[in-house]
Amino acid sequence: MDFVSIRIITGDVARLVDFYERATGVEAKRYSEDFAELRTASATLAIGSTRTVPFLASGAARPAGDQRVIIEFLVDDVDGVYRNLSGFVEEFVQEPTTMPWGNRSLLLSDPDGNLVNFFTPVSPAAIEKFAR
């Protein structure tokens, strides 16, 4: 089995896609006004409109963050991501901070309130864990 994607349900696909394109530098493939995907080498972030939910199961998902899940992106320079997003992101949940487990992390909320973590391994053990 391979983990391949996570999907966010939103009331505004265009706004969320624009946010993630800016935040990640990855261009989304827009299949329709109701569905887009940002593909990386290891996984895909899918963004679907609330209009897609009935195709899954009525009421199975609803838009806006509930802060139970954190979407995480491994980046080469978390401090560079922070500088790039300063002025674009209204408020950061946590500015770049080195965590006890060896990652330097930046935590923010996307426009729907979903938590997003950008991180760079900085300790020898974390660097080894995420060696590409």
Sequence and secondary structure as in RCSB ss.txt:
>XXXX:A:sequence
MDFVSIRIITGDVARLVDFYERATGVEAKRYSEDFAELRTASATLAIGSTRTVPFLASGAARPAGDQRVIIEFLV
DDVDGVYRNLSGFVEEFVQEPTTMPWGNRSLLLSDPDGNLVNFFTPVSPAAIEKFAR
>XXXX:A:secstr
    EEEEEES HHHHHHHHHHHH    EEEETTEEEEE SS EEEEEEGGGHHHH TTS  SS  SS EEEEE 
S HHHHHHHHBTTBS EEEEEEE TTSEEEEEEE TTS EEEEEEE SHHHHHHT  
